[in-house]
């Protein structure tokens, strides 16, 4: 075996920390991006949020030394003199103290710096780079919370909008009842056992066993005696009667039929109400299918009364606790805003979601001065932190630039949508945008995920503008989104007494020149959350 040395040239792809961070930031949503920025601001001392600086006015500091004309001197002499005393401290002393504190803070951070595992391959410079200036300057500054009448008003309005939960509403009503301690505890236990819709999902027997374990404080594997559970179940039964008499009507029901019966009993005693009570005693499948003949036979009422009873039931609330549910309101903040500009459209980034970041010049200058003074302790680690801050700002800028490029290409491809609506939307796939911009399909997929665009027709996710195509008789393609919009238009204009079936909808699409099978129509209809024809039929 002979040993020797040889040279071989090969290529391989290495994901540097900068590239990894760029890819990760690209796929983050607006909320996740804001959290990432806050975390980086806490961890990196060289990164700070930019402050909004007011523009220098022409009549301000620049004209402070300008001579005053004679006419203005006479006007000032004629006006009364009012002495104003400022309550603010001397700015010179405050600035000097803050400068001393900043220097002490920098020294303490530099001395106690920990080594950084990732290498950002800095160029060894600690001077302010040309791109270290503030980025995202178009974004408005956040409210500093310095106080004022507006802040107090906003706080009071926020407190007034705090939603009241179903449990809080019921506990408030329970305080008005004159109950014993045991009955109050049983009612409290039932209220806390309700789900978000206001139903009791567990039976009274199961709740009694759970209540026995809570009151006795015994392990879960120990079984209670029958008489103990029966006594608790009777007390819970009495508490359930009080609960079902509270507002909203129907709360505390065990199933949908009982919920509807509780609401019907609060209405006037009419033939329709009596028929509605009888219908609720029957299997709910008959009511869901609106089987008038079987309901008439089961309840003993005529056809007209049963129809009136079904119309009465349709006006009831199947989920009494729905309006009390504290639904997390995910307000969609668009990343891109599209507005009309003449005959075309203007695509711009939303300044509210763009973080205003810059490198802390005081810390960077202190690091440079420490190197010039010959201090090497912790210098390499802090240099990596400085380079990390620079790359973070650059990657954020690159993220928004990519979003803007992709959004502009989407608007150009879907121009008919922005002019006429979703019926004019054309088929579009990721490869078309990727080939146009010279990017990879995975990059386009990351950009269009959890990124939103505000359009004249509403706010949509960027992925909404991509869709498959269906063939037409002329040999062209129609977007699946446009087909769904056309189906929704057909169903909205149908006769309530004679709703269109899936076969009829498929035939209507064929008349429009779109080849769409019945099963495809059913799939699109279910995606639009539209009921089938037998459930859409009006009584």
C-alpha positions as CSV (number, residue, x, y, z in Angstrom):
1,X,0.0,0.0,0.0
2,X,1.5,3.3,-1.1
3,X,0.8,6.5,0.6
4,X,0.7,9.8,-1.2
5,X,-0.8,13.3,-1.3
6,X,-3.3,14.6,-3.9
7,X,-5.4,17.7,-4.5
8,X,-9.0,17.5,-5.2
9,X,-11.4,20.3,-6.0
10,X,-15.0,20.0,-4.8
11,X,-18.0,22.2,-4.1
12,X,-20.3,22.0,-1.1
13,X,-23.0,24.3,0.4
14,X,-22.4,25.6,3.9
15,X,-25.1,27.4,5.7
16,X,-23.4,30.2,7.6
17,X,-25.1,31.8,10.7
18,X,-26.0,34.8,8.6
19,X,-27.7,32.7,5.9
20,X,-29.5,30.6,8.5
21,X,-30.8,33.7,10.2
22,X,-31.9,35.2,6.9
23,X,-33.9,32.0,6.0
24,X,-35.4,31.9,9.5
25,X,-36.5,35.6,9.4
26,X,-38.0,35.2,6.0
27,X,-40.5,32.6,7.1
28,X,-41.6,34.3,10.3
29,X,-45.0,36.0,10.5
30,X,-45.4,39.6,11.6
31,X,-46.1,38.7,15.2
32,X,-43.2,36.2,15.4
33,X,-40.9,38.8,13.7
34,X,-41.8,41.4,16.5
35,X,-41.0,38.8,19.1
36,X,-37.7,38.0,17.5
37,X,-36.8,41.7,17.4
38,X,-37.6,42.1,21.1
39,X,-35.5,39.1,22.0
40,X,-32.6,40.4,20.0
41,X,-32.9,43.8,21.6
42,X,-32.7,42.1,25.0
43,X,-29.7,39.9,24.1
44,X,-27.5,42.1,22.0
45,X,-26.3,45.3,23.7
46,X,-25.2,46.8,20.3
47,X,-28.7,46.8,18.9
48,X,-31.2,49.5,19.8
49,X,-34.5,50.8,18.6
50,X,-34.3,54.0,16.6
51,X,-35.8,57.2,17.9
52,X,-37.9,59.3,15.7
53,X,-36.3,62.7,15.3
54,X,-38.4,65.7,14.3
55,X,-37.4,67.4,11.1
56,X,-35.6,70.7,11.5
57,X,-37.9,73.5,10.7
58,X,-36.8,76.5,8.7
59,X,-38.0,78.9,11.4
60,X,-36.3,77.0,14.2
61,X,-32.7,76.6,15.3
62,X,-31.3,77.5,11.9
63,X,-32.8,81.0,12.1
64,X,-32.2,81.6,15.8
65,X,-29.4,84.1,15.1
66,X,-31.2,85.9,12.3
67,X,-31.8,89.7,12.9
68,X,-35.4,90.8,13.8
69,X,-36.9,93.4,11.5
70,X,-38.2,96.6,12.9
71,X,-41.9,95.8,12.4
72,X,-41.6,92.6,14.4
73,X,-39.8,94.4,17.2
74,X,-42.7,96.9,17.5
75,X,-45.2,94.1,17.6
76,X,-43.3,92.2,20.3
77,X,-43.0,95.4,22.4
78,X,-46.8,96.0,22.1
79,X,-47.6,92.5,23.5
80,X,-47.8,91.8,27.2
81,X,-44.9,90.0,28.8
82,X,-45.7,86.7,30.4
83,X,-43.0,84.9,32.5
84,X,-42.9,81.2,32.0
85,X,-41.0,79.0,34.4
86,X,-40.0,75.6,33.2
87,X,-40.4,72.7,35.6
88,X,-37.7,70.6,33.8
89,X,-34.2,70.3,35.3
90,X,-31.1,71.7,33.7
91,X,-30.5,69.9,30.5
92,X,-26.7,70.3,30.7
93,X,-26.5,68.6,34.0
94,X,-28.9,65.8,32.9
95,X,-26.9,65.1,29.8
96,X,-23.6,65.0,31.7
97,X,-25.0,62.6,34.2
98,X,-26.5,60.4,31.5
99,X,-23.2,60.3,29.6
100,X,-21.4,59.2,32.7
101,X,-23.9,56.5,33.4
102,X,-23.7,55.3,29.8
103,X,-19.9,55.0,30.0
104,X,-20.2,53.0,33.2
105,X,-22.8,50.7,31.6
106,X,-20.6,50.1,28.6
107,X,-17.6,49.2,30.8
108,X,-19.6,46.8,32.8
109,X,-21.0,45.1,29.7
110,X,-17.6,44.8,28.1
111,X,-16.0,43.3,31.2
112,X,-18.7,40.7,31.8
113,X,-19.2,39.6,28.3
114,X,-19.7,35.9,27.7
115,X,-18.2,34.0,24.7
116,X,-20.5,33.6,21.7
117,X,-20.8,30.1,20.2
118,X,-21.8,31.2,16.7
119,X,-19.2,33.0,14.6
120,X,-20.4,35.9,12.5
121,X,-17.0,36.3,10.8
122,X,-16.6,40.0,11.5
123,X,-14.1,42.0,9.6
124,X,-12.3,43.1,12.7
125,X,-13.6,46.7,12.6
126,X,-15.5,48.3,15.4
127,X,-16.1,51.6,13.7
128,X,-19.5,52.7,12.6
129,X,-20.2,51.1,9.2
130,X,-22.2,53.0,6.5
131,X,-25.1,50.6,7.0
132,X,-25.2,51.0,10.7
133,X,-27.6,53.9,10.5
134,X,-31.1,53.6,11.5
135,X,-33.2,51.3,9.3
136,X,-37.0,51.4,8.9
137,X,-37.2,55.1,9.5
138,X,-40.5,55.4,7.8
139,X,-42.2,53.5,10.6
140,X,-43.8,55.7,13.3
141,X,-42.3,55.6,16.7
142,X,-44.1,53.6,19.4
143,X,-46.0,55.3,22.1
144,X,-43.7,56.0,24.9
145,X,-46.5,56.1,27.5
146,X,-45.3,59.4,28.9
147,X,-48.7,60.2,30.1
148,X,-51.3,62.8,29.1
149,X,-55.0,63.1,28.7
150,X,-55.0,60.9,25.5
151,X,-53.2,58.1,27.3
152,X,-55.7,58.2,30.2
153,X,-58.6,58.1,27.8
154,X,-57.2,55.2,25.9
155,X,-56.6,53.3,29.1
156,X,-60.2,53.9,30.3
157,X,-61.5,52.8,26.9
158,X,-59.4,49.6,27.0
159,X,-60.7,48.8,30.5
160,X,-64.3,49.4,29.3
161,X,-63.8,46.9,26.5
162,X,-62.7,44.0,28.7
163,X,-65.1,41.1,27.9
164,X,-67.2,39.6,30.6
165,X,-67.0,35.8,30.7
166,X,-70.0,33.5,31.0
167,X,-68.8,32.3,34.4
168,X,-68.5,35.9,35.7
169,X,-72.1,36.7,34.5
170,X,-73.5,33.6,36.2
171,X,-71.6,34.2,39.4
172,X,-73.0,37.7,39.6
173,X,-76.5,36.3,39.3
174,X,-75.7,33.6,41.9
175,X,-74.8,36.3,44.5
176,X,-78.3,37.6,44.3
177,X,-79.7,34.2,45.5
178,X,-80.1,33.6,49.2
179,X,-78.6,30.1,49.4
180,X,-76.8,28.2,52.0
181,X,-73.1,27.6,51.9
182,X,-73.5,24.1,50.6
183,X,-75.9,25.1,47.9
184,X,-73.7,28.0,46.9
185,X,-70.8,25.7,46.7
186,X,-72.7,23.3,44.5
187,X,-73.9,26.1,42.2
188,X,-70.4,27.4,42.0
189,X,-69.1,24.0,41.0
190,X,-71.7,23.7,38.2
191,X,-70.9,27.1,36.8
192,X,-67.3,26.3,36.7
193,X,-68.0,23.0,35.0
194,X,-69.7,24.7,32.0
195,X,-68.0,24.7,28.6
196,X,-67.6,27.7,26.4
197,X,-71.0,27.1,24.8
198,X,-72.8,27.0,28.2
199,X,-73.4,23.2,28.3
200,X,-72.7,20.7,31.0
201,X,-70.7,18.0,29.1
202,X,-70.5,15.6,32.1
203,X,-73.4,13.9,33.8
204,X,-74.5,14.8,37.3
205,X,-73.2,11.5,38.6
206,X,-69.7,12.1,37.2
207,X,-69.7,15.6,38.5
208,X,-70.8,14.3,42.0
209,X,-67.9,11.9,42.0
210,X,-65.5,14.6,41.0
211,X,-66.9,17.0,43.6
212,X,-66.6,14.3,46.3
213,X,-62.9,13.9,45.5
214,X,-62.4,17.7,45.7
215,X,-64.2,18.1,49.0
216,X,-62.7,15.1,50.7
217,X,-59.2,15.6,49.3
218,X,-58.8,11.9,48.8
219,X,-56.7,10.2,46.1
220,X,-58.2,9.5,42.7
221,X,-58.0,5.7,43.0
222,X,-60.3,5.7,46.1
223,X,-63.9,4.9,45.4
224,X,-66.7,6.8,47.3
225,X,-69.6,5.2,49.0
226,X,-72.9,5.2,47.2
227,X,-74.8,7.3,49.7
228,X,-72.1,10.0,49.6
229,X,-72.3,10.3,45.9
230,X,-76.1,10.2,45.9
231,X,-76.3,13.1,48.4
232,X,-73.9,15.2,46.4
233,X,-75.8,14.4,43.2
234,X,-79.1,15.5,44.7
235,X,-77.6,18.8,45.8
236,X,-76.2,19.3,42.3
237,X,-79.6,18.5,40.9
238,X,-81.1,21.3,42.9
239,X,-78.3,23.7,41.9
240,X,-78.9,22.7,38.2
241,X,-82.5,24.0,38.5
242,X,-81.3,27.3,39.7
243,X,-78.6,27.4,37.0
244,X,-81.1,26.8,34.2
245,X,-83.2,29.7,35.4
246,X,-80.4,32.2,34.9
247,X,-79.5,34.3,31.9
248,X,-78.7,33.6,29.1
249,X,-81.7,31.3,28.7
250,X,-80.6,27.7,27.9
251,X,-77.4,27.7,30.0
252,X,-76.7,24.5,31.9
253,X,-78.3,22.2,29.3
254,X,-76.9,18.7,28.8
255,X,-77.7,18.5,25.1
256,X,-79.0,20.6,22.3
257,X,-82.6,19.4,22.7
258,X,-82.7,20.5,26.4
259,X,-81.1,23.8,25.5
260,X,-83.9,24.5,22.9
261,X,-86.6,23.3,25.3
262,X,-85.4,25.8,28.0
263,X,-85.6,28.6,25.5
264,X,-89.0,27.6,24.1
265,X,-90.5,27.4,27.6
266,X,-89.7,31.1,28.1
267,X,-91.9,32.0,25.1
268,X,-95.6,32.4,25.0
269,X,-97.8,29.3,25.1
270,X,-98.8,29.2,21.4
271,X,-99.5,26.3,19.1
272,X,-96.2,26.8,17.4
273,X,-94.3,26.8,20.8
274,X,-96.1,23.6,21.8
275,X,-95.2,22.0,18.5
276,X,-91.6,23.1,18.9
277,X,-91.4,21.4,22.3
278,X,-92.8,18.2,20.8
279,X,-90.3,18.4,17.9
280,X,-87.4,18.8,20.4
281,X,-88.4,15.5,22.0
282,X,-87.9,13.7,18.7
283,X,-84.5,12.7,17.2
284,X,-82.7,15.8,16.1
285,X,-82.0,14.2,12.7
286,X,-85.6,14.8,11.7
287,X,-85.3,18.5,12.5
288,X,-81.9,18.8,10.8
289,X,-83.3,17.1,7.6
290,X,-86.6,19.1,7.9
291,X,-88.6,16.0,7.4
292,X,-92.0,17.6,7.6
293,X,-94.0,14.4,7.1
294,X,-92.3,12.3,9.8
295,X,-92.4,15.2,12.2
296,X,-96.1,15.6,11.6
297,X,-96.7,11.9,12.2
298,X,-94.5,11.9,15.4
299,X,-95.9,15.0,17.0
300,X,-99.5,14.9,15.8
301,X,-99.5,18.4,14.5
302,X,-100.5,19.6,11.0
303,X,-98.1,20.6,8.3
304,X,-98.6,24.4,8.8
305,X,-98.0,24.2,12.6
306,X,-94.8,22.1,12.2
307,X,-93.4,24.6,9.7
308,X,-94.1,27.4,12.0
309,X,-92.5,25.5,14.9
310,X,-89.4,24.9,12.8
311,X,-89.2,28.6,11.9
312,X,-89.4,29.3,15.6
313,X,-86.6,26.9,16.5
314,X,-84.5,28.4,13.8
315,X,-84.5,31.7,15.7
316,X,-83.3,30.2,18.9
317,X,-79.7,30.3,20.1
318,X,-78.1,26.8,20.1
319,X,-75.0,28.0,22.0
320,X,-76.1,30.3,24.9
321,X,-72.5,31.1,25.9
322,X,-71.4,32.1,22.4
323,X,-71.5,35.8,23.0
324,X,-69.5,35.5,26.2
325,X,-66.7,33.6,24.7
326,X,-63.5,35.6,25.0
327,X,-62.4,35.0,21.4
328,X,-58.8,36.0,20.8
329,X,-59.1,38.7,18.2
330,X,-56.3,38.1,15.8
331,X,-56.2,41.4,14.1
332,X,-54.4,40.8,10.8
333,X,-51.8,43.5,10.2
334,X,-50.9,43.5,6.5
335,X,-47.3,43.5,5.5
336,X,-48.0,45.0,2.1
337,X,-50.5,47.7,1.1
338,X,-51.8,47.9,-2.5
339,X,-53.5,51.1,-3.5
340,X,-54.7,52.5,-6.8
341,X,-52.3,54.9,-8.6
342,X,-53.9,56.2,-11.7
343,X,-54.6,53.3,-14.1
344,X,-52.3,51.0,-12.2
345,X,-51.6,50.0,-8.6
346,X,-48.9,51.0,-6.1
347,X,-47.4,48.3,-3.9
348,X,-45.7,49.5,-0.7
349,X,-44.6,48.0,2.6
350,X,-46.6,48.7,5.7
351,X,-44.5,51.0,7.8
352,X,-46.2,49.9,11.1
353,X,-44.7,46.4,10.9
354,X,-41.1,47.5,9.9
355,X,-38.9,47.6,13.0
356,X,-36.7,50.7,13.4
357,X,-33.3,49.3,14.4
358,X,-29.8,50.6,14.4
359,X,-26.4,49.9,15.9
360,X,-25.8,51.6,19.3
361,X,-23.2,54.2,18.4
362,X,-22.1,54.8,22.0
363,X,-21.3,51.1,22.6
364,X,-19.7,50.7,19.2
365,X,-17.4,53.7,19.8
366,X,-16.6,52.5,23.3
367,X,-15.6,49.1,21.9
368,X,-13.4,50.9,19.4
369,X,-11.8,53.0,22.1
370,X,-11.1,50.0,24.2
371,X,-9.3,48.3,21.4
372,X,-7.2,51.3,20.7
373,X,-6.3,51.5,24.4
374,X,-5.0,47.9,24.2
375,X,-7.8,46.1,26.1
376,X,-8.2,42.6,24.9
377,X,-10.4,41.0,27.6
378,X,-13.7,40.1,26.0
379,X,-13.0,42.1,22.9
380,X,-13.4,39.2,20.4
381,X,-16.8,38.2,21.9
382,X,-18.1,41.7,21.8
383,X,-16.8,42.2,18.3
384,X,-18.9,39.2,17.3
385,X,-21.9,40.7,19.0
386,X,-21.4,43.9,17.0
387,X,-21.2,42.0,13.8
388,X,-24.3,40.0,14.7
389,X,-26.2,43.2,15.2
390,X,-25.2,44.5,11.8
391,X,-26.2,41.2,10.1
392,X,-29.5,41.2,11.9
393,X,-30.4,44.7,10.6
394,X,-29.3,43.6,7.1
395,X,-31.3,40.4,7.1
396,X,-34.4,42.3,8.3
397,X,-34.0,44.7,5.4
398,X,-33.5,41.9,3.0
399,X,-36.6,40.2,4.3
400,X,-38.8,43.2,3.6
401,X,-37.2,43.8,0.3
402,X,-38.0,40.2,-0.8
403,X,-41.6,40.5,0.4
404,X,-42.0,43.7,-1.6
405,X,-40.5,42.1,-4.8
406,X,-42.8,39.0,-4.5
407,X,-45.8,41.2,-3.8
408,X,-45.1,43.4,-6.7
409,X,-44.8,40.4,-9.0
410,X,-48.1,39.0,-7.7
411,X,-49.9,42.2,-8.3
412,X,-48.6,42.4,-11.8
413,X,-49.7,38.8,-12.5
414,X,-53.1,39.2,-10.8
415,X,-53.9,42.7,-12.2
416,X,-57.4,41.6,-13.3
417,X,-58.2,40.5,-9.7
418,X,-57.3,44.0,-8.3
419,X,-59.5,45.6,-11.0
420,X,-62.6,43.3,-11.1
421,X,-62.5,41.0,-8.0
422,X,-62.0,37.3,-7.4
423,X,-64.1,36.3,-10.4
424,X,-61.2,37.6,-12.6
425,X,-58.5,35.8,-10.8
426,X,-56.1,33.8,-13.0
427,X,-54.3,30.6,-12.2
428,X,-50.9,31.1,-10.6
429,X,-48.2,28.8,-9.2
430,X,-45.1,29.4,-7.2
431,X,-42.8,28.5,-10.1
432,X,-44.0,31.4,-12.2
433,X,-43.0,34.0,-9.6
434,X,-39.8,32.1,-8.8
435,X,-38.7,32.2,-12.4
436,X,-39.6,35.8,-12.8
437,X,-37.6,37.0,-9.8
438,X,-34.8,34.5,-10.1
439,X,-35.5,32.9,-6.7
440,X,-36.2,29.3,-5.6
441,X,-39.7,28.0,-5.1
442,X,-39.0,27.4,-1.4
443,X,-38.1,31.0,-1.0
444,X,-41.4,32.1,-2.6
445,X,-43.2,29.6,-0.3
446,X,-41.6,31.1,2.8
447,X,-42.4,34.6,1.7
448,X,-46.1,33.9,1.0
449,X,-46.7,32.1,4.2
450,X,-48.3,34.1,7.1
451,X,-47.7,37.4,5.1
452,X,-50.8,39.5,4.3
453,X,-51.6,42.1,1.6
454,X,-54.2,44.8,2.0
455,X,-56.1,45.2,-1.2
456,X,-59.2,47.3,-2.3
457,X,-61.2,44.1,-1.8
458,X,-59.9,43.2,1.6
459,X,-56.9,41.7,3.3
460,X,-55.6,38.4,2.0
461,X,-52.7,36.1,2.7
462,X,-50.2,36.1,-0.2
463,X,-50.8,32.4,-0.7
464,X,-54.4,33.3,-1.6
465,X,-53.3,34.6,-5.0
466,X,-51.9,31.2,-6.0
467,X,-54.3,28.5,-7.1
468,X,-54.7,25.5,-9.4
469,X,-56.4,25.7,-12.8
470,X,-59.4,24.1,-14.5
471,X,-59.7,23.5,-18.2
472,X,-62.2,25.4,-20.3
473,X,-63.9,24.6,-23.6
474,X,-61.7,27.2,-25.4
475,X,-58.5,25.5,-24.3
476,X,-57.7,28.0,-21.6
477,X,-57.5,27.8,-17.9
478,X,-59.7,29.1,-15.1
479,X,-58.6,29.6,-11.5
480,X,-60.0,27.4,-8.8
481,X,-60.6,30.5,-6.7
482,X,-62.6,32.1,-9.5
483,X,-64.7,28.9,-9.8
484,X,-65.5,28.9,-6.1
485,X,-66.5,32.5,-6.4
486,X,-68.7,31.7,-9.3
487,X,-70.3,28.8,-7.3
488,X,-71.0,31.2,-4.4
489,X,-72.6,33.6,-6.8
490,X,-74.9,30.8,-8.3
491,X,-76.0,29.7,-4.8
492,X,-76.6,33.2,-3.6
493,X,-79.0,33.8,-6.6
494,X,-80.9,30.5,-6.4
495,X,-84.5,30.2,-5.4
496,X,-84.8,29.4,-1.6
497,X,-87.6,26.9,-2.3
498,X,-85.7,25.1,-5.1
499,X,-81.9,25.1,-4.3
500,X,-79.4,24.0,-6.8
501,X,-78.0,20.6,-6.5
502,X,-74.3,19.8,-7.2
503,X,-75.2,18.3,-10.6
504,X,-77.1,21.5,-11.5
505,X,-74.2,23.6,-10.4
506,X,-71.8,21.5,-12.5
507,X,-74.1,22.0,-15.5
508,X,-74.2,25.8,-14.9
509,X,-70.4,25.8,-14.9
510,X,-70.3,23.9,-18.2
511,X,-72.6,26.6,-19.7
512,X,-69.9,29.1,-18.7
513,X,-67.3,27.0,-20.5
514,X,-65.7,25.5,-17.3
515,X,-65.3,21.7,-17.1
516,X,-66.0,20.9,-13.4
517,X,-67.3,17.5,-12.3
518,X,-69.9,17.0,-9.6
519,X,-67.5,15.7,-7.1
520,X,-65.3,18.8,-7.6
521,X,-68.3,21.0,-7.1
522,X,-69.1,19.2,-3.9
523,X,-65.5,19.7,-2.7
524,X,-65.5,23.4,-3.5
525,X,-69.0,23.8,-1.8
526,X,-67.8,22.1,1.3
527,X,-64.6,24.3,1.3
528,X,-67.0,27.3,1.2
529,X,-68.9,25.9,4.2
530,X,-72.2,25.8,2.2
531,X,-74.7,23.2,3.1
532,X,-76.1,20.7,0.5
533,X,-79.3,21.4,-1.4
534,X,-81.6,19.5,1.0
535,X,-80.4,21.6,4.0
536,X,-80.6,24.9,2.1
537,X,-84.2,24.4,1.1
538,X,-86.5,27.0,2.7
539,X,-89.6,25.9,4.4
